[in-house]
């Protein structure tokens, strides 16, 4: 006997209309709902994005860009991405100029190649 299809799916919607302002909503939707239909159910988001902006917006599910006709699954996380206002490399340069300190990355050592223990 096949499992019955759930009466609704629950998805999370996250967007940021401005820097430092993150909005969050849980949506209960019928199975088979596509991304566009889910976004249109949130009046606060549709007021911020008109129909043209919605089709041009970058929208992802769990960090991966998806087309607006992608069908959602239970417990999906929809993310609406704002366009970058400054290139990340340029922002890093501006922070360096302002502070005069090098930005230390946790991903690479600060001073060239690391020594290998026992081979010195």
N, CA, C and O atoms as a GROMACS GRO file, in nm:
protein
  480
    1UNK      N    1   0.084  -0.118   0.000
    1UNK     CA    2   0.000   0.000   0.000
    1UNK      C    3   0.088   0.124   0.000
    1UNK      O    4   0.176   0.136   0.085
    2UNK      N    5   0.067   0.215  -0.092
    2UNK     CA    6   0.148   0.335  -0.105
    2UNK      C    7   0.111   0.436   0.003
    2UNK      O    8  -0.005   0.444   0.045
    3UNK      N    9   0.210   0.512   0.048
    3UNK     CA   10   0.184   0.615   0.149
    3UNK      C   11   0.100   0.726   0.088
    3UNK      O   12   0.120   0.764  -0.028
    4UNK      N   13   0.008   0.777   0.165
    4UNK     CA   14  -0.078   0.885   0.117
    4UNK      C   15   0.002   1.015   0.106
    4UNK      O   16   0.091   1.041   0.187
    5UNK      N   17  -0.030   1.093   0.007
    5UNK     CA   18   0.037   1.222  -0.013
    5UNK      C   19  -0.010   1.317   0.097
    5UNK      O   20  -0.129   1.322   0.128
    6UNK      N   21   0.083   1.393   0.157
    6UNK     CA   22   0.042   1.483   0.265
    6UNK      C   23  -0.054   1.590   0.214
    6UNK      O   24  -0.053   1.627   0.097
    7UNK      N   25  -0.139   1.638   0.306
    7UNK     CA   26  -0.237   1.740   0.269
    7UNK      C   27  -0.170   1.874   0.239
    7UNK      O   28  -0.222   1.954   0.161
    8UNK      N   29  -0.054   1.899   0.302
    8UNK     CA   30   0.019   2.023   0.275
    8UNK      C   31   0.167   2.002   0.300
    8UNK      O   32   0.207   1.909   0.370
    9UNK      N   33   0.247   2.089   0.242
    9UNK     CA   34   0.391   2.088   0.268
    9UNK      C   35   0.425   2.217   0.340
    9UNK      O   36   0.357   2.318   0.323
   10UNK      N   37   0.529   2.215   0.419
   10UNK     CA   38   0.571   2.334   0.494
   10UNK      C   39   0.709   2.373   0.444
   10UNK      O   40   0.802   2.293   0.445
   11UNK      N   41   0.721   2.499   0.399
   11UNK     CA   42   0.849   2.550   0.350
   11UNK      C   43   0.883   2.678   0.425
   11UNK      O   44   0.795   2.746   0.478
   12UNK      N   45   1.011   2.709   0.428
   12UNK     CA   46   1.061   2.828   0.495
   12UNK      C   47   1.102   2.928   0.388
   12UNK      O   48   1.165   2.891   0.289
   13UNK      N   49   1.067   3.055   0.406
   13UNK     CA   50   1.105   3.161   0.313
   13UNK      C   51   1.189   3.262   0.388
   13UNK      O   52   1.149   3.310   0.495
   14UNK      N   53   1.307   3.295   0.332
   14UNK     CA   54   1.398   3.391   0.395
   14UNK      C   55   1.439   3.493   0.290
   14UNK      O   56   1.477   3.457   0.179
   15UNK      N   57   1.431   3.623   0.325
   15UNK     CA   58   1.476   3.728   0.236
   15UNK      C   59   1.524   3.846   0.317
   15UNK      O   60   1.490   3.860   0.435
   16UNK      N   61   1.603   3.930   0.255
   16UNK     CA   62   1.660   4.047   0.322
   16UNK      C   63   1.636   4.170   0.235
   16UNK      O   64   1.707   4.191   0.136
   17UNK      N   65   1.537   4.252   0.271
   17UNK     CA   66   1.509   4.371   0.190
   17UNK      C   67   1.619   4.477   0.198
   17UNK      O   68   1.635   4.556   0.105
   18UNK      N   69   1.694   4.479   0.308
   18UNK     CA   70   1.803   4.576   0.324
   18UNK      C   71   1.912   4.514   0.410
   18UNK      O   72   1.890   4.413   0.477
   19UNK      N   73   2.029   4.574   0.407
   19UNK     CA   74   2.141   4.525   0.485
   19UNK      C   75   2.104   4.519   0.633
   19UNK      O   76   2.057   4.618   0.690
   20UNK      N   77   2.126   4.405   0.694
   20UNK     CA   78   2.098   4.389   0.836
   20UNK      C   79   1.953   4.358   0.869
   20UNK      O   80   1.920   4.338   0.986
   21UNK      N   81   1.867   4.355   0.770
   21UNK     CA   82   1.724   4.329   0.791
   21UNK      C   83   1.689   4.196   0.725
   21UNK      O   84   1.677   4.189   0.602
   22UNK      N   85   1.672   4.092   0.804
   22UNK     CA   86   1.641   3.960   0.752
   22UNK      C   87   1.498   3.925   0.789
   22UNK      O   88   1.460   3.934   0.906
   23UNK      N   89   1.419   3.885   0.692
   23UNK     CA   90   1.280   3.848   0.714
   23UNK      C   91   1.265   3.697   0.698
   23UNK      O   92   1.340   3.634   0.623
   24UNK      N   93   1.168   3.641   0.767
   24UNK     CA   94   1.151   3.496   0.771
   24UNK      C   95   1.002   3.465   0.776
   24UNK      O   96   0.927   3.532   0.847
   25UNK      N   97   0.959   3.364   0.703
   25UNK     CA   98   0.819   3.322   0.707
   25UNK      C   99   0.810   3.173   0.681
   25UNK      O  100   0.885   3.118   0.600
   26UNK      N  101   0.718   3.108   0.750
   26UNK     CA  102   0.686   2.968   0.724
   26UNK      C  103   0.559   2.965   0.641
   26UNK      O  104   0.465   3.038   0.672
   27UNK      N  105   0.555   2.883   0.537
   27UNK     CA  106   0.440   2.874   0.449
   27UNK      C  107   0.389   2.731   0.447
   27UNK      O  108   0.466   2.637   0.432
   28UNK      N  109   0.258   2.715   0.463
   28UNK     CA  110   0.193   2.585   0.445
   28UNK      C  111   0.128   2.587   0.308
   28UNK      O  112   0.036   2.665   0.284
   29UNK      N  113   0.175   2.500   0.219
   29UNK     CA  114   0.133   2.501   0.079
   29UNK      C  115   0.080   2.364   0.037
   29UNK      O  116   0.116   2.263   0.097
   30UNK      N  117  -0.004   2.362  -0.065
   30UNK     CA  118  -0.046   2.230  -0.117
   30UNK      C  119   0.069   2.163  -0.192
   30UNK      O  120   0.154   2.231  -0.248
   31UNK      N  121   0.073   2.031  -0.192
   31UNK     CA  122   0.178   1.961  -0.266
   31UNK      C  123   0.174   1.999  -0.414
   31UNK      O  124   0.066   2.020  -0.470
   32UNK      N  125   0.290   2.007  -0.477
   32UNK     CA  126   0.299   2.043  -0.618
   32UNK      C  127   0.309   2.192  -0.643
   32UNK      O  128   0.309   2.234  -0.758
   33UNK      N  129   0.317   2.273  -0.537
   33UNK     CA  130   0.329   2.418  -0.552
   33UNK      C  131   0.466   2.452  -0.608
   33UNK      O  132   0.567   2.396  -0.564
   34UNK      N  133   0.470   2.543  -0.704
   34UNK     CA  134   0.599   2.584  -0.761
   34UNK      C  135   0.650   2.707  -0.685
   34UNK      O  136   0.578   2.769  -0.607
   35UNK      N  137   0.775   2.740  -0.711
   35UNK     CA  138   0.843   2.849  -0.642
   35UNK      C  139   0.770   2.982  -0.662
   35UNK      O  140   0.752   3.056  -0.566
   36UNK      N  141   0.728   3.012  -0.783
   36UNK     CA  142   0.658   3.138  -0.811
   36UNK      C  143   0.530   3.150  -0.728
   36UNK      O  144   0.503   3.255  -0.670
   37UNK      N  145   0.451   3.042  -0.723
   37UNK     CA  146   0.326   3.044  -0.647
   37UNK      C  147   0.351   3.068  -0.498
   37UNK      O  148   0.276   3.140  -0.433
   38UNK      N  149   0.457   3.007  -0.446
   38UNK     CA  150   0.489   3.025  -0.304
   38UNK      C  151   0.527   3.170  -0.275
   38UNK      O  152   0.484   3.226  -0.174
   39UNK      N  153   0.607   3.231  -0.363
   39UNK     CA  154   0.649   3.369  -0.341
   39UNK      C  155   0.531   3.466  -0.350
   39UNK      O  156   0.527   3.566  -0.278
   40UNK      N  157   0.436   3.436  -0.439
   40UNK     CA  158   0.320   3.523  -0.455
   40UNK      C  159   0.226   3.519  -0.335
   40UNK      O  160   0.139   3.605  -0.323
   41UNK      N  161   0.241   3.422  -0.248
   41UNK     CA  162   0.156   3.411  -0.129
   41UNK      C  163   0.202   3.499  -0.014
   41UNK      O  164   0.134   3.508   0.088
   42UNK      N  165   0.316   3.565  -0.029
   42UNK     CA  166   0.368   3.649   0.078
   42UNK      C  167   0.353   3.795   0.035
   42UNK      O  168   0.434   3.845  -0.043
   43UNK      N  169   0.249   3.865   0.085
   43UNK     CA  170   0.223   4.002   0.040
   43UNK      C  171   0.339   4.097   0.066
   43UNK      O  172   0.367   4.184  -0.017
   44UNK      N  173   0.408   4.082   0.178
   44UNK     CA  174   0.520   4.170   0.210
   44UNK      C  175   0.631   4.160   0.105
   44UNK      O  176   0.694   4.259   0.070
   45UNK      N  177   0.654   4.039   0.056
   45UNK     CA  178   0.757   4.018  -0.045
   45UNK      C  179   0.710   4.068  -0.182
   45UNK      O  180   0.788   4.131  -0.254
   46UNK      N  181   0.585   4.040  -0.219
   46UNK     CA  182   0.536   4.082  -0.350
   46UNK      C  183   0.523   4.233  -0.361
   46UNK      O  184   0.532   4.287  -0.471
   47UNK      N  185   0.503   4.302  -0.248
   47UNK     CA  186   0.501   4.448  -0.251
   47UNK      C  187   0.641   4.503  -0.278
   47UNK      O  188   0.657   4.603  -0.348
   48UNK      N  189   0.741   4.437  -0.222
   48UNK     CA  190   0.879   4.480  -0.242
   48UNK      C  191   0.927   4.448  -0.383
   48UNK      O  192   1.007   4.522  -0.440
   49UNK      N  193   0.879   4.337  -0.440
   49UNK     CA  194   0.918   4.295  -0.574
   49UNK      C  195   0.796   4.298  -0.665
   49UNK      O  196   0.698   4.228  -0.638
   50UNK      N  197   0.798   4.377  -0.770
   50UNK     CA  198   0.688   4.372  -0.866
   50UNK      C  199   0.707   4.249  -0.956
   50UNK      O  200   0.804   4.176  -0.940
   51UNK      N  201   0.615   4.228  -1.048
   51UNK     CA  202   0.620   4.107  -1.132
   51UNK      C  203   0.750   4.100  -1.213
   51UNK      O  204   0.806   3.992  -1.228
   52UNK      N  205   0.797   4.214  -1.265
   52UNK     CA  206   0.922   4.215  -1.342
   52UNK      C  207   1.041   4.182  -1.253
   52UNK      O  208   1.128   4.104  -1.292
   53UNK      N  209   1.044   4.241  -1.134
   53UNK     CA  210   1.156   4.216  -1.043
   53UNK      C  211   1.157   4.072  -0.994
   53UNK      O  212   1.263   4.015  -0.969
   54UNK      N  213   1.038   4.014  -0.979
   54UNK     CA  214   1.032   3.875  -0.935
   54UNK      C  215   1.094   3.781  -1.038
   54UNK      O  216   1.167   3.689  -1.002
   55UNK      N  217   1.066   3.806  -1.166
   55UNK     CA  218   1.123   3.719  -1.269
   55UNK      C  219   1.273   3.742  -1.286
   55UNK      O  220   1.344   3.654  -1.333
   56UNK      N  221   1.322   3.860  -1.248
   56UNK     CA  222   1.465   3.891  -1.260
   56UNK      C  223   1.542   3.858  -1.132
   56UNK      O  224   1.665   3.856  -1.133
   57UNK      N  225   1.471   3.833  -1.022
   57UNK     CA  226   1.537   3.808  -0.894
   57UNK      C  227   1.610   3.674  -0.896
   57UNK      O  228   1.573   3.582  -0.968
   58UNK      N  229   1.714   3.667  -0.815
   58UNK     CA  230   1.789   3.542  -0.800
   58UNK      C  231   1.730   3.472  -0.678
   58UNK      O  232   1.734   3.524  -0.566
   59UNK      N  233   1.674   3.352  -0.701
   59UNK     CA  234   1.605   3.280  -0.596
   59UNK      C  235   1.660   3.139  -0.591
   59UNK      O  236   1.678   3.074  -0.694
   60UNK      N  237   1.684   3.092  -0.471
   60UNK     CA  238   1.740   2.958  -0.456
   60UNK      C  239   1.665   2.877  -0.352
   60UNK      O  240   1.588   2.930  -0.271
   61UNK      N  241   1.688   2.749  -0.355
   61UNK     CA  242   1.637   2.657  -0.254
   61UNK      C  243   1.759   2.589  -0.194
   61UNK      O  244   1.834   2.521  -0.264
   62UNK      N  245   1.776   2.606  -0.065
   62UNK     CA  246   1.891   2.553   0.006
   62UNK      C  247   2.023   2.594  -0.059
   62UNK      O  248   2.114   2.512  -0.073
   63UNK      N  249   2.034   2.721  -0.100
   63UNK     CA  250   2.160   2.774  -0.151
   63UNK      C  251   2.188   2.746  -0.297
   63UNK      O  252   2.296   2.781  -0.345
   64UNK      N  253   2.096   2.685  -0.368
   64UNK     CA  254   2.116   2.657  -0.512
   64UNK      C  255   2.010   2.730  -0.592
   64UNK      O  256   1.891   2.719  -0.565
   65UNK      N  257   2.055   2.806  -0.691
   65UNK     CA  258   1.961   2.880  -0.774
   65UNK      C  259   1.862   2.786  -0.841
   65UNK      O  260   1.899   2.679  -0.889
   66UNK      N  261   1.736   2.829  -0.844
   66UNK     CA  262   1.629   2.748  -0.903
   66UNK      C  263   1.543   2.835  -0.993
   66UNK      O  264   1.528   2.954  -0.967
   67UNK      N  265   1.485   2.778  -1.099
   67UNK     CA  266   1.390   2.853  -1.182
   67UNK      C  267   1.259   2.869  -1.105
   67UNK      O  268   1.231   2.794  -1.012
   68UNK      N  269   1.180   2.968  -1.144
   68UNK     CA  270   1.054   2.995  -1.073
   68UNK      C  271   0.951   2.884  -1.089
   68UNK      O  272   0.855   2.878  -1.012
   69UNK      N  273   0.968   2.796  -1.186
   69UNK     CA  274   0.872   2.688  -1.203
   69UNK      C  275   0.916   2.559  -1.132
   69UNK      O  276   0.856   2.454  -1.154
   70UNK      N  277   1.019   2.566  -1.049
   70UNK     CA  278   1.064   2.448  -0.975
   70UNK      C  279   0.960   2.410  -0.870
   70UNK      O  280   0.907   2.497  -0.800
   71UNK      N  281   0.930   2.283  -0.861
   71UNK     CA  282   0.831   2.234  -0.765
   71UNK      C  283   0.898   2.218  -0.628
   71UNK      O  284   1.008   2.164  -0.617
   72UNK      N  285   0.830   2.265  -0.527
   72UNK     CA  286   0.884   2.261  -0.391
   72UNK      C  287   0.851   2.130  -0.322
   72UNK      O  288   0.753   2.063  -0.354
   73UNK      N  289   0.937   2.094  -0.226
   73UNK     CA  290   0.916   1.975  -0.145
   73UNK      C  291   0.902   2.017   0.001
   73UNK      O  292   0.936   2.129   0.038
   74UNK      N  293   0.852   1.928   0.082
   74UNK     CA  294   0.834   1.956   0.224
   74UNK      C  295   0.969   1.991   0.288
   74UNK      O  296   1.070   1.926   0.260
   75UNK      N  297   0.969   2.093   0.373
   75UNK     CA  298   1.087   2.141   0.450
   75UNK      C  299   1.192   2.210   0.364
   75UNK      O  300   1.305   2.225   0.410
   76UNK      N  301   1.158   2.254   0.242
   76UNK     CA  302   1.252   2.332   0.161
   76UNK      C  303   1.273   2.469   0.224
   76UNK      O  304   1.185   2.520   0.295
   77UNK      N  305   1.388   2.528   0.199
   77UNK     CA  306   1.418   2.664   0.244
   77UNK      C  307   1.437   2.750   0.120
   77UNK      O  308   1.534   2.731   0.046
   78UNK      N  309   1.346   2.844   0.097
   78UNK     CA  310   1.352   2.934  -0.018
   78UNK      C  311   1.430   3.058   0.025
   78UNK      O  312   1.403   3.116   0.129
   79UNK      N  313   1.528   3.097  -0.057
   79UNK     CA  314   1.612   3.213  -0.027
   79UNK      C  315   1.605   3.310  -0.144
   79UNK      O  316   1.631   3.273  -0.258
   80UNK      N  317   1.569   3.436  -0.115
   80UNK     CA  318   1.564   3.540  -0.216
   80UNK      C  319   1.689   3.625  -0.197
   80UNK      O  320   1.710   3.684  -0.091
   81UNK      N  321   1.772   3.630  -0.301
   81UNK     CA  322   1.901   3.697  -0.291
   81UNK      C  323   1.894   3.840  -0.345
   81UNK      O  324   1.838   3.863  -0.452
   82UNK      N  325   1.950   3.934  -0.269
   82UNK     CA  326   1.962   4.072  -0.317
   82UNK      C  327   2.084   4.083  -0.407
   82UNK      O  328   2.180   4.008  -0.390
   83UNK      N  329   2.081   4.174  -0.504
   83UNK     CA  330   2.202   4.195  -0.585
   83UNK      C  331   2.312   4.258  -0.501
   83UNK      O  332   2.285   4.335  -0.408
   84UNK      N  333   2.436   4.224  -0.533
   84UNK     CA  334   2.549   4.283  -0.461
   84UNK      C  335   2.561   4.430  -0.497
   84UNK      O  336   2.547   4.467  -0.614
   85UNK      N  337   2.586   4.514  -0.397
   85UNK     CA  338   2.604   4.657  -0.423
   85UNK      C  339   2.750   4.690  -0.448
   85UNK      O  340   2.782   4.788  -0.515
   86UNK      N  341   2.839   4.608  -0.392
   86UNK     CA  342   2.983   4.628  -0.408
   86UNK      C  343   3.046   4.492  -0.434
   86UNK      O  344   3.007   4.392  -0.374
   87UNK      N  345   3.142   4.489  -0.524
   87UNK     CA  346   3.217   4.366  -0.550
   87UNK      C  347   3.288   4.324  -0.420
   87UNK      O  348   3.352   4.409  -0.357
   88UNK      N  349   3.279   4.199  -0.379
   88UNK     CA  350   3.341   4.156  -0.253
   88UNK      C  351   3.490   4.187  -0.244
   88UNK      O  352   3.540   4.220  -0.136
   89UNK      N  353   3.562   4.176  -0.356
   89UNK     CA  354   3.706   4.207  -0.353
   89UNK      C  355   3.729   4.355  -0.328
   89UNK      O  356   3.819   4.393  -0.254
   90UNK      N  357   3.646   4.439  -0.390
   90UNK     CA  358   3.659   4.583  -0.369
   90UNK      C  359   3.622   4.621  -0.226
   90UNK      O  360   3.686   4.709  -0.168
   91UNK      N  361   3.522   4.557  -0.169
   91UNK     CA  362   3.485   4.584  -0.029
   91UNK      C  363   3.601   4.550   0.064
   91UNK      O  364   3.627   4.623   0.160
   92UNK      N  365   3.670   4.440   0.036
   92UNK     CA  366   3.785   4.401   0.117
   92UNK      C  367   3.896   4.506   0.106
   92UNK      O  368   3.958   4.541   0.206
   93UNK      N  369   3.919   4.556  -0.015
   93UNK     CA  370   4.021   4.660  -0.034
   93UNK      C  371   3.984   4.787   0.044
   93UNK      O  372   4.071   4.849   0.106
   94UNK      N  373   3.858   4.824   0.041
   94UNK     CA  374   3.813   4.944   0.112
   94UNK      C  375   3.830   4.928   0.263
   94UNK      O  376   3.871   5.022   0.331
   95UNK      N  377   3.799   4.810   0.316
   95UNK     CA  378   3.818   4.786   0.460
   95UNK      C  379   3.965   4.794   0.496
   95UNK      O  380   4.000   4.846   0.602
   96UNK      N  381   4.053   4.742   0.410
   96UNK     CA  382   4.197   4.747   0.436
   96UNK      C  383   4.245   4.892   0.439
   96UNK      O  384   4.322   4.932   0.528
   97UNK      N  385   4.199   4.972   0.341
   97UNK     CA  386   4.238   5.113   0.339
   97UNK      C  387   4.190   5.187   0.463
   97UNK      O  388   4.261   5.274   0.514
   98UNK      N  389   4.073   5.155   0.512
   98UNK     CA  390   4.016   5.224   0.627
   98UNK      C  391   4.087   5.188   0.757
   98UNK      O  392   4.109   5.274   0.842
   99UNK      N  393   4.124   5.061   0.774
   99UNK     CA  394   4.184   5.018   0.899
   99UNK      C  395   4.336   5.009   0.893
   99UNK      O  396   4.403   5.023   0.995
  100UNK      N  397   4.391   4.985   0.775
  100UNK     CA  398   4.535   4.968   0.762
  100UNK      C  399   4.584   4.833   0.808
  100UNK      O  400   4.705   4.809   0.815
  101UNK      N  401   4.492   4.743   0.840
  101UNK     CA  402   4.530   4.610   0.886
  101UNK      C  403   4.489   4.506   0.783
  101UNK      O  404   4.384   4.516   0.719
  102UNK      N  405   4.574   4.407   0.770
  102UNK     CA  406   4.543   4.299   0.679
  102UNK      C  407   4.431   4.214   0.737
  102UNK      O  408   4.427   4.189   0.858
  103UNK      N  409   4.341   4.171   0.653
  103UNK     CA  410   4.231   4.086   0.697
  103UNK      C  411   4.282   3.943   0.698
  103UNK      O  412   4.322   3.891   0.594
  104UNK      N  413   4.280   3.881   0.814
  104UNK     CA  414   4.334   3.747   0.828
  104UNK      C  415   4.225   3.646   0.797
  104UNK      O  416   4.116   3.649   0.854
  105UNK      N  417   4.257   3.557   0.706
  105UNK     CA  418   4.164   3.452   0.667
  105UNK      C  419   4.193   3.328   0.749
  105UNK      O  420   4.309   3.297   0.777
  106UNK      N  421   4.089   3.258   0.786
  106UNK     CA  422   4.107   3.133   0.860
  106UNK      C  423   4.142   3.018   0.767
  106UNK      O  424   4.171   2.908   0.812
  107UNK      N  425   4.138   3.043   0.637
  107UNK     CA  426   4.154   2.935   0.541
  107UNK      C  427   4.296   2.918   0.488
  107UNK      O  428   4.326   2.816   0.425
  108UNK      N  429   4.382   3.014   0.512
  108UNK     CA  430   4.519   2.999   0.465
  108UNK      C  431   4.613   3.063   0.566
  108UNK      O  432   4.576   3.158   0.634
  109UNK      N  433   4.734   3.012   0.576
  109UNK     CA  434   4.829   3.069   0.672
  109UNK      C  435   4.871   3.209   0.628
  109UNK      O  436   4.871   3.241   0.510
  110UNK      N  437   4.907   3.291   0.726
  110UNK     CA  438   4.943   3.430   0.700
  110UNK      C  439   5.079   3.445   0.633
  110UNK      O  440   5.097   3.533   0.550
  111UNK      N  441   5.176   3.360   0.668
  111UNK     CA  442   5.312   3.380   0.619
  111UNK      C  443   5.364   3.273   0.526
  111UNK      O  444   5.451   3.195   0.566
  112UNK      N  445   5.316   3.265   0.407
  112UNK     CA  446   5.372   3.171   0.309
  112UNK      C  447   5.342   3.026   0.340
  112UNK      O  448   5.239   2.993   0.398
  113UNK      N  449   5.437   2.939   0.300
  113UNK     CA  450   5.418   2.796   0.319
  113UNK      C  451   5.444   2.758   0.464
  113UNK      O  452   5.528   2.817   0.532
  114UNK      N  453   5.371   2.661   0.509
  114UNK     CA  454   5.391   2.615   0.647
  114UNK      C  455   5.505   2.514   0.649
  114UNK      O  456   5.529   2.444   0.551
  115UNK      N  457   5.574   2.508   0.761
  115UNK     CA  458   5.683   2.411   0.773
  115UNK      C  459   5.625   2.275   0.806
  115UNK      O  460   5.523   2.263   0.874
  116UNK      N  461   5.691   2.172   0.756
  116UNK     CA  462   5.647   2.036   0.783
  116UNK      C  463   5.728   1.983   0.899
  116UNK      O  464   5.851   1.983   0.897
  117UNK      N  465   5.658   1.938   0.999
  117UNK     CA  466   5.728   1.894   1.120
  117UNK      C  467   5.820   1.776   1.090
  117UNK      O  468   5.783   1.684   1.017
  118UNK      N  469   5.938   1.780   1.146
  118UNK     CA  470   6.034   1.671   1.132
  118UNK      C  471   6.125   1.685   1.011
  118UNK      O  472   6.222   1.610   1.000
  119UNK      N  473   6.099   1.779   0.922
  119UNK     CA  474   6.182   1.795   0.802
  119UNK      C  475   6.264   1.923   0.807
  119UNK      O  476   6.321   1.963   0.705
  120UNK      N  477   6.272   1.986   0.920
  120UNK     CA  478   6.344   2.114   0.930
  120UNK      C  479   6.490   2.098   0.948
  120UNK      O  480   6.563   2.197   0.959
   0.00000   0.00000   0.00000
